[in-house]
Amino acid sequence: MFDAHAHVNSSDFKLDTDEVINRARQKSVTMVNVGYQLSTSQRAVALSEKYDICYSSVGLQPFHVM
């Protein structure tokens, strides 16, 4: 299974990131963590470097750059 739009890179998952990703791995889920501001884009890239089931997408929502 492939989750094409995940946000495990958001602060909502800061305390249990490893647990969430390991549960996804157990279910054979691969994911793209979508960045929407500088910090979440950086975290998405870091997760893709750490976990083989994670890919990253870097982006900025327009309201984050105003």
mmJSON file of the N, C-alpha and C atoms, coordinates in Angstrom:
{"data_MODEL":{"atom_site":{
"group_PDB":["ATOM","ATOM","ATOM","ATOM","ATOM","ATOM","ATOM","ATOM","ATOM","ATOM","ATOM","ATOM","ATOM","ATOM","ATOM","ATOM","ATOM","ATOM","ATOM","ATOM","ATOM","ATOM","ATOM","ATOM","ATOM","ATOM","ATOM","ATOM","ATOM","ATOM","ATOM","ATOM","ATOM","ATOM","ATOM","ATOM","ATOM","ATOM","ATOM","ATOM","ATOM","ATOM","ATOM","ATOM","ATOM","ATOM","ATOM","ATOM","ATOM","ATOM","ATOM","ATOM","ATOM","ATOM","ATOM","ATOM","ATOM","ATOM","ATOM","ATOM","ATOM","ATOM","ATOM","ATOM","ATOM","ATOM","ATOM","ATOM","ATOM","ATOM","ATOM","ATOM","ATOM","ATOM","ATOM","ATOM","ATOM","ATOM","ATOM","ATOM","ATOM","ATOM","ATOM","ATOM","ATOM","ATOM","ATOM","ATOM","ATOM","ATOM","ATOM","ATOM","ATOM","ATOM","ATOM","ATOM","ATOM","ATOM","ATOM","ATOM","ATOM","ATOM","ATOM","ATOM","ATOM","ATOM","ATOM","ATOM","ATOM","ATOM","ATOM","ATOM","ATOM","ATOM","ATOM","ATOM","ATOM","ATOM","ATOM","ATOM","ATOM","ATOM","ATOM","ATOM","ATOM","ATOM","ATOM","ATOM","ATOM","ATOM","ATOM","ATOM","ATOM","ATOM","ATOM","ATOM","ATOM","ATOM","ATOM","ATOM","ATOM","ATOM","ATOM","ATOM","ATOM","ATOM","ATOM","ATOM","ATOM","ATOM","ATOM","ATOM","ATOM","ATOM","ATOM","ATOM","ATOM","ATOM","ATOM","ATOM","ATOM","ATOM","ATOM","ATOM","ATOM","ATOM","ATOM","ATOM","ATOM","ATOM","ATOM","ATOM","ATOM","ATOM","ATOM","ATOM","ATOM","ATOM","ATOM","ATOM","ATOM","ATOM","ATOM","ATOM","ATOM","ATOM","ATOM","ATOM","ATOM","ATOM","ATOM","ATOM","ATOM","ATOM","ATOM","ATOM","ATOM","ATOM"],
"id":[1,2,3,4,5,6,7,8,9,10,11,12,13,14,15,16,17,18,19,20,21,22,23,24,25,26,27,28,29,30,31,32,33,34,35,36,37,38,39,40,41,42,43,44,45,46,47,48,49,50,51,52,53,54,55,56,57,58,59,60,61,62,63,64,65,66,67,68,69,70,71,72,73,74,75,76,77,78,79,80,81,82,83,84,85,86,87,88,89,90,91,92,93,94,95,96,97,98,99,100,101,102,103,104,105,106,107,108,109,110,111,112,113,114,115,116,117,118,119,120,121,122,123,124,125,126,127,128,129,130,131,132,133,134,135,136,137,138,139,140,141,142,143,144,145,146,147,148,149,150,151,152,153,154,155,156,157,158,159,160,161,162,163,164,165,166,167,168,169,170,171,172,173,174,175,176,177,178,179,180,181,182,183,184,185,186,187,188,189,190,191,192,193,194,195,196,197,198],
"type_symbol":["N","C","C","N","C","C","N","C","C","N","C","C","N","C","C","N","C","C","N","C","C","N","C","C","N","C","C","N","C","C","N","C","C","N","C","C","N","C","C","N","C","C","N","C","C","N","C","C","N","C","C","N","C","C","N","C","C","N","C","C","N","C","C","N","C","C","N","C","C","N","C","C","N","C","C","N","C","C","N","C","C","N","C","C","N","C","C","N","C","C","N","C","C","N","C","C","N","C","C","N","C","C","N","C","C","N","C","C","N","C","C","N","C","C","N","C","C","N","C","C","N","C","C","N","C","C","N","C","C","N","C","C","N","C","C","N","C","C","N","C","C","N","C","C","N","C","C","N","C","C","N","C","C","N","C","C","N","C","C","N","C","C","N","C","C","N","C","C","N","C","C","N","C","C","N","C","C","N","C","C","N","C","C","N","C","C","N","C","C","N","C","C","N","C","C","N","C","C"],
"label_atom_id":["N","CA","C","N","CA","C","N","CA","C","N","CA","C","N","CA","C","N","CA","C","N","CA","C","N","CA","C","N","CA","C","N","CA","C","N","CA","C","N","CA","C","N","CA","C","N","CA","C","N","CA","C","N","CA","C","N","CA","C","N","CA","C","N","CA","C","N","CA","C","N","CA","C","N","CA","C","N","CA","C","N","CA","C","N","CA","C","N","CA","C","N","CA","C","N","CA","C","N","CA","C","N","CA","C","N","CA","C","N","CA","C","N","CA","C","N","CA","C","N","CA","C","N","CA","C","N","CA","C","N","CA","C","N","CA","C","N","CA","C","N","CA","C","N","CA","C","N","CA","C","N","CA","C","N","CA","C","N","CA","C","N","CA","C","N","CA","C","N","CA","C","N","CA","C","N","CA","C","N","CA","C","N","CA","C","N","CA","C","N","CA","C","N","CA","C","N","CA","C","N","CA","C","N","CA","C","N","CA","C","N","CA","C","N","CA","C","N","CA","C","N","CA","C","N","CA","C","N","CA","C"],
"label_alt_id":[null,null,null,null,null,null,null,null,null,null,null,null,null,null,null,null,null,null,null,null,null,null,null,null,null,null,null,null,null,null,null,null,null,null,null,null,null,null,null,null,null,null,null,null,null,null,null,null,null,null,null,null,null,null,null,null,null,null,null,null,null,null,null,null,null,null,null,null,null,null,null,null,null,null,null,null,null,null,null,null,null,null,null,null,null,null,null,null,null,null,null,null,null,null,null,null,null,null,null,null,null,null,null,null,null,null,null,null,null,null,null,null,null,null,null,null,null,null,null,null,null,null,null,null,null,null,null,null,null,null,null,null,null,null,null,null,null,null,null,null,null,null,null,null,null,null,null,null,null,null,null,null,null,null,null,null,null,null,null,null,null,null,null,null,null,null,null,null,null,null,null,null,null,null,null,null,null,null,null,null,null,null,null,null,null,null,null,null,null,null,null,null,null,null,null,null,null,null],
"label_comp_id":["MET","MET","MET","PHE","PHE","PHE","ASP","ASP","ASP","ALA","ALA","ALA","HIS","HIS","HIS","ALA","ALA","ALA","HIS","HIS","HIS","VAL","VAL","VAL","ASN","ASN","ASN","SER","SER","SER","SER","SER","SER","ASP","ASP","ASP","PHE","PHE","PHE","LYS","LYS","LYS","LEU","LEU","LEU","ASP","ASP","ASP","THR","THR","THR","ASP","ASP","ASP","GLU","GLU","GLU","VAL","VAL","VAL","ILE","ILE","ILE","ASN","ASN","ASN","ARG","ARG","ARG","ALA","ALA","ALA","ARG","ARG","ARG","GLN","GLN","GLN","LYS","LYS","LYS","SER","SER","SER","VAL","VAL","VAL","THR","THR","THR","MET","MET","MET","VAL","VAL","VAL","ASN","ASN","ASN","VAL","VAL","VAL","GLY","GLY","GLY","TYR","TYR","TYR","GLN","GLN","GLN","LEU","LEU","LEU","SER","SER","SER","THR","THR","THR","SER","SER","SER","GLN","GLN","GLN","ARG","ARG","ARG","ALA","ALA","ALA","VAL","VAL","VAL","ALA","ALA","ALA","LEU","LEU","LEU","SER","SER","SER","GLU","GLU","GLU","LYS","LYS","LYS","TYR","TYR","TYR","ASP","ASP","ASP","ILE","ILE","ILE","CYS","CYS","CYS","TYR","TYR","TYR","SER","SER","SER","SER","SER","SER","VAL","VAL","VAL","GLY","GLY","GLY","LEU","LEU","LEU","GLN","GLN","GLN","PRO","PRO","PRO","PHE","PHE","PHE","HIS","HIS","HIS","VAL","VAL","VAL","MET","MET","MET"],
"label_asym_id":["A","A","A","A","A","A","A","A","A","A","A","A","A","A","A","A","A","A","A","A","A","A","A","A","A","A","A","A","A","A","A","A","A","A","A","A","A","A","A","A","A","A","A","A","A","A","A","A","A","A","A","A","A","A","A","A","A","A","A","A","A","A","A","A","A","A","A","A","A","A","A","A","A","A","A","A","A","A","A","A","A","A","A","A","A","A","A","A","A","A","A","A","A","A","A","A","A","A","A","A","A","A","A","A","A","A","A","A","A","A","A","A","A","A","A","A","A","A","A","A","A","A","A","A","A","A","A","A","A","A","A","A","A","A","A","A","A","A","A","A","A","A","A","A","A","A","A","A","A","A","A","A","A","A","A","A","A","A","A","A","A","A","A","A","A","A","A","A","A","A","A","A","A","A","A","A","A","A","A","A","A","A","A","A","A","A","A","A","A","A","A","A","A","A","A","A","A","A"],
"label_entity_id":["1","1","1","1","1","1","1","1","1","1","1","1","1","1","1","1","1","1","1","1","1","1","1","1","1","1","1","1","1","1","1","1","1","1","1","1","1","1","1","1","1","1","1","1","1","1","1","1","1","1","1","1","1","1","1","1","1","1","1","1","1","1","1","1","1","1","1","1","1","1","1","1","1","1","1","1","1","1","1","1","1","1","1","1","1","1","1","1","1","1","1","1","1","1","1","1","1","1","1","1","1","1","1","1","1","1","1","1","1","1","1","1","1","1","1","1","1","1","1","1","1","1","1","1","1","1","1","1","1","1","1","1","1","1","1","1","1","1","1","1","1","1","1","1","1","1","1","1","1","1","1","1","1","1","1","1","1","1","1","1","1","1","1","1","1","1","1","1","1","1","1","1","1","1","1","1","1","1","1","1","1","1","1","1","1","1","1","1","1","1","1","1","1","1","1","1","1","1"],
"label_seq_id":[1,1,1,2,2,2,3,3,3,4,4,4,5,5,5,6,6,6,7,7,7,8,8,8,9,9,9,10,10,10,11,11,11,12,12,12,13,13,13,14,14,14,15,15,15,16,16,16,17,17,17,18,18,18,19,19,19,20,20,20,21,21,21,22,22,22,23,23,23,24,24,24,25,25,25,26,26,26,27,27,27,28,28,28,29,29,29,30,30,30,31,31,31,32,32,32,33,33,33,34,34,34,35,35,35,36,36,36,37,37,37,38,38,38,39,39,39,40,40,40,41,41,41,42,42,42,43,43,43,44,44,44,45,45,45,46,46,46,47,47,47,48,48,48,49,49,49,50,50,50,51,51,51,52,52,52,53,53,53,54,54,54,55,55,55,56,56,56,57,57,57,58,58,58,59,59,59,60,60,60,61,61,61,62,62,62,63,63,63,64,64,64,65,65,65,66,66,66],
"pdbx_PDB_ins_code":[null,null,null,null,null,null,null,null,null,null,null,null,null,null,null,null,null,null,null,null,null,null,null,null,null,null,null,null,null,null,null,null,null,null,null,null,null,null,null,null,null,null,null,null,null,null,null,null,null,null,null,null,null,null,null,null,null,null,null,null,null,null,null,null,null,null,null,null,null,null,null,null,null,null,null,null,null,null,null,null,null,null,null,null,null,null,null,null,null,null,null,null,null,null,null,null,null,null,null,null,null,null,null,null,null,null,null,null,null,null,null,null,null,null,null,null,null,null,null,null,null,null,null,null,null,null,null,null,null,null,null,null,null,null,null,null,null,null,null,null,null,null,null,null,null,null,null,null,null,null,null,null,null,null,null,null,null,null,null,null,null,null,null,null,null,null,null,null,null,null,null,null,null,null,null,null,null,null,null,null,null,null,null,null,null,null,null,null,null,null,null,null,null,null,null,null,null,null],
"Cartn_x":[0.849,0.0,0.903,0.437,1.215,0.356,0.765,0.073,0.761,0.107,0.716,0.661,0.052,-0.058,-0.178,0.957,0.987,1.589,1.325,1.888,2.487,3.193,3.88,4.98,5.336,6.332,5.779,4.488,3.9,4.145,3.975,4.215,3.227,2.1,1.131,1.741,2.762,3.383,4.758,5.104,6.45,6.811,5.847,6.127,6.101,5.463,5.338,5.671,6.552,6.915,7.4,8.349,8.903,7.822,6.951,5.875,4.932,4.545,3.639,4.279,5.539,6.214,6.427,6.744,6.905,5.585,4.472,3.161,2.876,3.227,3.04,3.885,5.125,6.018,5.431,4.867,4.268,3.105,2.442,1.312,1.738,3.058,3.621,3.157,3.113,2.734,3.999,4.08,5.109,4.411,5.105,4.426,5.277,4.584,5.2,4.745,5.7,5.393,5.509,4.424,4.323,4.668,5.682,6.024,5.152,4.797,3.931,4.464,5.573,6.324,7.766,8.676,10.086,10.346,9.823,10.114,9.562,8.35,7.787,8.44,8.898,9.634,10.985,11.665,12.942,12.733,11.671,11.389,11.013,10.29,9.94,11.206,12.147,13.412,14.179,14.239,14.947,14.329,13.001,12.342,12.651,12.724,13.037,14.479,15.351,16.738,16.865,15.986,16.047,15.305,14.178,13.314,13.187,13.381,13.299,11.878,10.875,9.488,8.956,9.795,9.367,10.019,9.21,9.669,9.216,9.742,9.38,8.963,8.126,7.716,7.912,8.599,8.921,8.022,7.417,6.549,6.264,5.63,5.219,3.78,2.94,1.595,1.741,1.004,1.147,1.027,0.151,-0.021,1.165,2.089,3.299,4.411,4.262,5.313,4.915,3.748,3.293,3.74],
"Cartn_y":[-1.161,0.0,1.234,2.296,3.52,4.714,5.421,6.632,7.81,8.417,9.456,10.846,10.985,12.308,12.167,11.895,11.75,12.996,13.161,14.285,13.811,12.692,12.215,13.207,14.092,15.131,16.323,16.338,17.463,17.314,18.409,18.401,17.498,17.16,16.255,14.891,14.504,13.188,13.275,14.426,14.629,13.614,13.248,12.347,10.871,10.521,9.104,8.801,9.585,9.4,7.985,7.507,6.166,5.093,5.225,4.25,4.234,5.407,5.505,4.891,5.221,4.694,3.188,2.707,1.257,0.514,1.107,0.475,0.435,1.501,1.525,0.435,0.284,-0.748,-2.147,-2.381,-3.685,-3.994,-2.962,-3.134,-3.002,-2.945,-2.812,-1.536,-0.448,0.848,1.667,2.229,3.194,4.549,5.635,6.933,8.072,9.099,10.374,11.379,11.897,12.955,14.283,15.032,16.268,17.461,18.207,19.432,20.575,21.466,22.595,23.911,23.868,25.052,24.605,25.525,25.168,24.039,24.133,23.127,21.747,21.685,20.375,19.792,20.654,20.171,19.591,20.266,19.759,18.429,18.344,17.101,15.976,16.272,15.254,14.67,15.529,15.06,14.223,14.667,13.914,12.521,12.436,11.14,10.23,10.798,9.969,9.479,10.212,9.77,8.698,8.735,7.795,6.487,6.547,5.379,5.008,3.733,3.276,3.253,3.386,3.393,4.812,5.816,7.212,7.916,8.672,9.583,10.974,11.998,13.353,14.199,15.161,16.181,17.519,18.431,19.727,20.787,21.6,22.641,23.726,24.773,25.882,26.26,26.294,26.843,28.348,28.971,30.407,31.254,30.878,31.697,31.606,30.632,30.538,31.447,32.04,32.898,34.375,34.688,36.089,36.759],
"Cartn_z":[0.0,0.0,0.0,-0.654,-0.784,-0.385,0.658,1.083,0.403,-0.56,-1.382,-0.751,0.429,1.043,2.56,3.216,4.671,5.31,6.603,7.351,8.671,8.639,9.845,10.229,9.322,9.554,10.337,10.629,11.365,12.865,13.585,15.035,15.776,15.15,15.784,16.078,15.33,15.488,16.149,16.693,17.24,18.325,19.158,20.273,19.896,18.771,18.438,16.975,16.385,14.978,14.703,15.51,15.291,15.383,16.357,16.535,15.335,14.855,13.715,12.473,12.227,11.044,11.167,12.342,12.518,12.336,12.758,12.501,11.009,10.312,8.85,8.207,8.659,8.118,8.328,9.5,9.798,8.859,8.371,7.452,5.991,5.748,4.396,3.688,4.448,3.9,3.627,2.441,2.075,1.987,2.349,2.403,1.858,1.386,1.034,2.087,2.849,3.809,3.098,3.115,2.354,3.249,2.845,3.553,3.089,4.017,3.67,4.209,4.913,5.326,5.509,5.796,5.856,6.845,8.06,9.087,8.728,8.178,7.846,6.599,5.704,4.536,4.966,5.88,6.389,7.112,7.898,8.631,7.666,6.607,5.61,4.985,4.649,4.068,5.09,6.334,7.373,7.566,7.53,7.683,6.5,5.306,4.134,4.176,4.819,4.971,6.054,7.041,8.173,7.91,7.2,7.029,5.556,5.266,3.871,3.325,4.165,3.684,3.496,3.772,3.671,2.488,1.788,0.745,1.161,0.515,0.921,-0.267,0.044,-0.908,-0.195,-0.849,-0.247,-0.866,-0.01,-0.527,0.493,0.03,0.885,0.563,1.572,1.403,1.247,0.361,0.135,1.401,2.333,3.533,4.484,4.263,5.085,4.586,3.42,2.886,2.884,3.335,3.361,4.634],
"occupancy":[1.0,1.0,1.0,1.0,1.0,1.0,1.0,1.0,1.0,1.0,1.0,1.0,1.0,1.0,1.0,1.0,1.0,1.0,1.0,1.0,1.0,1.0,1.0,1.0,1.0,1.0,1.0,1.0,1.0,1.0,1.0,1.0,1.0,1.0,1.0,1.0,1.0,1.0,1.0,1.0,1.0,1.0,1.0,1.0,1.0,1.0,1.0,1.0,1.0,1.0,1.0,1.0,1.0,1.0,1.0,1.0,1.0,1.0,1.0,1.0,1.0,1.0,1.0,1.0,1.0,1.0,1.0,1.0,1.0,1.0,1.0,1.0,1.0,1.0,1.0,1.0,1.0,1.0,1.0,1.0,1.0,1.0,1.0,1.0,1.0,1.0,1.0,1.0,1.0,1.0,1.0,1.0,1.0,1.0,1.0,1.0,1.0,1.0,1.0,1.0,1.0,1.0,1.0,1.0,1.0,1.0,1.0,1.0,1.0,1.0,1.0,1.0,1.0,1.0,1.0,1.0,1.0,1.0,1.0,1.0,1.0,1.0,1.0,1.0,1.0,1.0,1.0,1.0,1.0,1.0,1.0,1.0,1.0,1.0,1.0,1.0,1.0,1.0,1.0,1.0,1.0,1.0,1.0,1.0,1.0,1.0,1.0,1.0,1.0,1.0,1.0,1.0,1.0,1.0,1.0,1.0,1.0,1.0,1.0,1.0,1.0,1.0,1.0,1.0,1.0,1.0,1.0,1.0,1.0,1.0,1.0,1.0,1.0,1.0,1.0,1.0,1.0,1.0,1.0,1.0,1.0,1.0,1.0,1.0,1.0,1.0,1.0,1.0,1.0,1.0,1.0,1.0,1.0,1.0,1.0,1.0,1.0,1.0],
"B_iso_or_equiv":[0.0,0.0,0.0,0.0,0.0,0.0,0.0,0.0,0.0,0.0,0.0,0.0,0.0,0.0,0.0,0.0,0.0,0.0,0.0,0.0,0.0,0.0,0.0,0.0,0.0,0.0,0.0,0.0,0.0,0.0,0.0,0.0,0.0,0.0,0.0,0.0,0.0,0.0,0.0,0.0,0.0,0.0,0.0,0.0,0.0,0.0,0.0,0.0,0.0,0.0,0.0,0.0,0.0,0.0,0.0,0.0,0.0,0.0,0.0,0.0,0.0,0.0,0.0,0.0,0.0,0.0,0.0,0.0,0.0,0.0,0.0,0.0,0.0,0.0,0.0,0.0,0.0,0.0,0.0,0.0,0.0,0.0,0.0,0.0,0.0,0.0,0.0,0.0,0.0,0.0,0.0,0.0,0.0,0.0,0.0,0.0,0.0,0.0,0.0,0.0,0.0,0.0,0.0,0.0,0.0,0.0,0.0,0.0,0.0,0.0,0.0,0.0,0.0,0.0,0.0,0.0,0.0,0.0,0.0,0.0,0.0,0.0,0.0,0.0,0.0,0.0,0.0,0.0,0.0,0.0,0.0,0.0,0.0,0.0,0.0,0.0,0.0,0.0,0.0,0.0,0.0,0.0,0.0,0.0,0.0,0.0,0.0,0.0,0.0,0.0,0.0,0.0,0.0,0.0,0.0,0.0,0.0,0.0,0.0,0.0,0.0,0.0,0.0,0.0,0.0,0.0,0.0,0.0,0.0,0.0,0.0,0.0,0.0,0.0,0.0,0.0,0.0,0.0,0.0,0.0,0.0,0.0,0.0,0.0,0.0,0.0,0.0,0.0,0.0,0.0,0.0,0.0,0.0,0.0,0.0,0.0,0.0,0.0],
"pdbx_formal_charge":[null,null,null,null,null,null,null,null,null,null,null,null,null,null,null,null,null,null,null,null,null,null,null,null,null,null,null,null,null,null,null,null,null,null,null,null,null,null,null,null,null,null,null,null,null,null,null,null,null,null,null,null,null,null,null,null,null,null,null,null,null,null,null,null,null,null,null,null,null,null,null,null,null,null,null,null,null,null,null,null,null,null,null,null,null,null,null,null,null,null,null,null,null,null,null,null,null,null,null,null,null,null,null,null,null,null,null,null,null,null,null,null,null,null,null,null,null,null,null,null,null,null,null,null,null,null,null,null,null,null,null,null,null,null,null,null,null,null,null,null,null,null,null,null,null,null,null,null,null,null,null,null,null,null,null,null,null,null,null,null,null,null,null,null,null,null,null,null,null,null,null,null,null,null,null,null,null,null,null,null,null,null,null,null,null,null,null,null,null,null,null,null,null,null,null,null,null,null],
"auth_seq_id":[1,1,1,2,2,2,3,3,3,4,4,4,5,5,5,6,6,6,7,7,7,8,8,8,9,9,9,10,10,10,11,11,11,12,12,12,13,13,13,14,14,14,15,15,15,16,16,16,17,17,17,18,18,18,19,19,19,20,20,20,21,21,21,22,22,22,23,23,23,24,24,24,25,25,25,26,26,26,27,27,27,28,28,28,29,29,29,30,30,30,31,31,31,32,32,32,33,33,33,34,34,34,35,35,35,36,36,36,37,37,37,38,38,38,39,39,39,40,40,40,41,41,41,42,42,42,43,43,43,44,44,44,45,45,45,46,46,46,47,47,47,48,48,48,49,49,49,50,50,50,51,51,51,52,52,52,53,53,53,54,54,54,55,55,55,56,56,56,57,57,57,58,58,58,59,59,59,60,60,60,61,61,61,62,62,62,63,63,63,64,64,64,65,65,65,66,66,66],
"auth_comp_id":["MET","MET","MET","PHE","PHE","PHE","ASP","ASP","ASP","ALA","ALA","ALA","HIS","HIS","HIS","ALA","ALA","ALA","HIS","HIS","HIS","VAL","VAL","VAL","ASN","ASN","ASN","SER","SER","SER","SER","SER","SER","ASP","ASP","ASP","PHE","PHE","PHE","LYS","LYS","LYS","LEU","LEU","LEU","ASP","ASP","ASP","THR","THR","THR","ASP","ASP","ASP","GLU","GLU","GLU","VAL","VAL","VAL","ILE","ILE","ILE","ASN","ASN","ASN","ARG","ARG","ARG","ALA","ALA","ALA","ARG","ARG","ARG","GLN","GLN","GLN","LYS","LYS","LYS","SER","SER","SER","VAL","VAL","VAL","THR","THR","THR","MET","MET","MET","VAL","VAL","VAL","ASN","ASN","ASN","VAL","VAL","VAL","GLY","GLY","GLY","TYR","TYR","TYR","GLN","GLN","GLN","LEU","LEU","LEU","SER","SER","SER","THR","THR","THR","SER","SER","SER","GLN","GLN","GLN","ARG","ARG","ARG","ALA","ALA","ALA","VAL","VAL","VAL","ALA","ALA","ALA","LEU","LEU","LEU","SER","SER","SER","GLU","GLU","GLU","LYS","LYS","LYS","TYR","TYR","TYR","ASP","ASP","ASP","ILE","ILE","ILE","CYS","CYS","CYS","TYR","TYR","TYR","SER","SER","SER","SER","SER","SER","VAL","VAL","VAL","GLY","GLY","GLY","LEU","LEU","LEU","GLN","GLN","GLN","PRO","PRO","PRO","PHE","PHE","PHE","HIS","HIS","HIS","VAL","VAL","VAL","MET","MET","MET"],
"auth_asym_id":["A","A","A","A","A","A","A","A","A","A","A","A","A","A","A","A","A","A","A","A","A","A","A","A","A","A","A","A","A","A","A","A","A","A","A","A","A","A","A","A","A","A","A","A","A","A","A","A","A","A","A","A","A","A","A","A","A","A","A","A","A","A","A","A","A","A","A","A","A","A","A","A","A","A","A","A","A","A","A","A","A","A","A","A","A","A","A","A","A","A","A","A","A","A","A","A","A","A","A","A","A","A","A","A","A","A","A","A","A","A","A","A","A","A","A","A","A","A","A","A","A","A","A","A","A","A","A","A","A","A","A","A","A","A","A","A","A","A","A","A","A","A","A","A","A","A","A","A","A","A","A","A","A","A","A","A","A","A","A","A","A","A","A","A","A","A","A","A","A","A","A","A","A","A","A","A","A","A","A","A","A","A","A","A","A","A","A","A","A","A","A","A","A","A","A","A","A","A"],
"auth_atom_id":["N","CA","C","N","CA","C","N","CA","C","N","CA","C","N","CA","C","N","CA","C","N","CA","C","N","CA","C","N","CA","C","N","CA","C","N","CA","C","N","CA","C","N","CA","C","N","CA","C","N","CA","C","N","CA","C","N","CA","C","N","CA","C","N","CA","C","N","CA","C","N","CA","C","N","CA","C","N","CA","C","N","CA","C","N","CA","C","N","CA","C","N","CA","C","N","CA","C","N","CA","C","N","CA","C","N","CA","C","N","CA","C","N","CA","C","N","CA","C","N","CA","C","N","CA","C","N","CA","C","N","CA","C","N","CA","C","N","CA","C","N","CA","C","N","CA","C","N","CA","C","N","CA","C","N","CA","C","N","CA","C","N","CA","C","N","CA","C","N","CA","C","N","CA","C","N","CA","C","N","CA","C","N","CA","C","N","CA","C","N","CA","C","N","CA","C","N","CA","C","N","CA","C","N","CA","C","N","CA","C","N","CA","C","N","CA","C","N","CA","C","N","CA","C","N","CA","C","N","CA","C"],
"pdbx_PDB_model_num":[1,1,1,1,1,1,1,1,1,1,1,1,1,1,1,1,1,1,1,1,1,1,1,1,1,1,1,1,1,1,1,1,1,1,1,1,1,1,1,1,1,1,1,1,1,1,1,1,1,1,1,1,1,1,1,1,1,1,1,1,1,1,1,1,1,1,1,1,1,1,1,1,1,1,1,1,1,1,1,1,1,1,1,1,1,1,1,1,1,1,1,1,1,1,1,1,1,1,1,1,1,1,1,1,1,1,1,1,1,1,1,1,1,1,1,1,1,1,1,1,1,1,1,1,1,1,1,1,1,1,1,1,1,1,1,1,1,1,1,1,1,1,1,1,1,1,1,1,1,1,1,1,1,1,1,1,1,1,1,1,1,1,1,1,1,1,1,1,1,1,1,1,1,1,1,1,1,1,1,1,1,1,1,1,1,1,1,1,1,1,1,1,1,1,1,1,1,1]
}}}
